[in-house]
Every structure is written in structure tokens, then in C-alpha cells.
Amino acid sequence: MCGAHVKDKLSGEEYDIYAKCVINATGPFTDVIRSMENPSVKKICQPSSGVHIVLPDYYRCVKNTFKLYSDKMLSFCEPLWFSKAF
């Protein structure tokens, strides 16, 4: 892969766009997208589930805080965003 093949929906013209680097930012669909080019490619993504909680600003995080629990669950706190802690 070296870029993208795109189509202008207004004019119908098609273009090749070349790039030095292509980033697969497809999240849990990473393996599906990778297998489109090579169906036998080894899976690399292990999807997980989680919960996002938005807290009032008095639960402020100065830095990212991480804690790994005994059941291998990861908890973290993101810095403030619009006066909220995540």
C-alpha cells in the first residue's frame, strides 16, 4: 500500500494519492481491513471492552494516572478536558 485511490463525487474523476506512510486507524476493524489485501494475514488485534466515565472537575488529574489491577484490568484517568476528568 502506498497511499489511496480516491474518486471526486462531484466530477467523477479518480486520482491516486501517494504517501510515505499509511496509518491504519480502524480500531477493532484492523484485522478485517488488513485481510482485504491478504486473506491469510495473521490477526494482530485483540479487541477489548471498557467503560468511559466522565467525572466533575473536582476529580482532577494532574497527569495521566494508570493502575493495573490483579485481574489484568487497566484503569486510567485522562487530564481535564472542558473542565471534566475522564
VOGU-3710 file (C-alpha; in Angstrom, 3 decimals, decimal comma):
1> mcgahvkdkl> 0,000/0,000/0,000  1,380/3,384/-0,944  -1,491/5,818/-0,500  -5,108/5,928/-1,620  -7,194/5,739/-4,765  -9,943/8,356/-4,484  -12,930/9,486/-6,525  -14,296/13,026/-6,675  -18,045/12,503/-6,223  -18,857/15,824/-7,921
11> sgeeydiyak> -16,818/15,413/-11,104  -16,442/11,611/-11,134  -12,680/11,943/-11,698  -10,401/9,414/-9,993  -6,949/10,102/-8,557  -4,082/8,231/-6,951  -2,704/9,902/-3,830  0,751/8,689/-2,812  2,104/8,789/0,738  5,332/7,859/2,502
21> cvinatgpft> 3,304/6,321/5,319  -0,248/4,962/5,569  -1,778/4,611/9,039  -4,455/2,014/9,653  -6,620/3,778/12,265  -9,559/1,389/12,006  -9,679/0,336/15,666  -11,403/-3,014/16,200  -11,738/-3,458/12,417  -7,951/-3,546/11,896
31> dvirsmenps> -7,786/-7,243/11,046  -10,779/-7,041/8,682  -9,154/-4,216/6,712  -5,751/-5,969/6,659  -7,318/-9,197/5,380  -8,844/-7,404/2,373  -5,407/-7,342/0,746  -4,232/-10,749/2,011  -6,931/-13,086/3,433  -4,306/-15,316/5,099
41> vkkicqpssg> -2,617/-12,491/7,051  -2,154/-13,225/10,764  -4,540/-11,385/13,113  -2,853/-8,727/15,277  -5,796/-7,091/17,074  -7,359/-8,331/20,312  -10,479/-6,219/20,862  -11,471/-5,454/24,416  -14,384/-3,777/26,112  -14,443/-0,976/28,583
51> vhivlpdyyr> -16,335/1,867/30,135  -15,813/5,618/29,837  -16,877/7,688/32,815  -16,916/11,493/32,854  -16,461/12,970/36,329  -16,923/16,503/37,663  -13,856/18,712/37,641  -13,104/18,213/41,347  -11,699/14,751/40,409  -8,823/16,464/38,630
61> cvkntfklys> -5,929/14,527/37,130  -2,656/16,416/37,031  -1,072/13,754/34,792  -2,280/10,534/33,224  -2,679/8,064/36,077  -2,542/4,328/35,378  -3,251/1,362/37,636  -3,130/-2,310/36,660  -5,417/-4,459/38,806  -4,879/-8,130/39,701
71> dkmlsfcepl> -7,463/-9,255/37,127  -5,341/-7,508/34,433  -7,835/-4,665/34,014  -6,289/-1,276/33,358  -7,728/1,874/34,867  -6,578/5,335/33,889  -7,521/8,969/34,282  -7,086/11,443/31,427  -6,278/15,104/32,054  -9,050/17,676/32,155
81> wfskaf> -10,994/18,434/29,011  -13,672/21,093/29,132  -13,444/21,030/32,965  -14,112/17,297/33,153  -11,912/14,354/34,157  -12,168/11,159/32,077
//
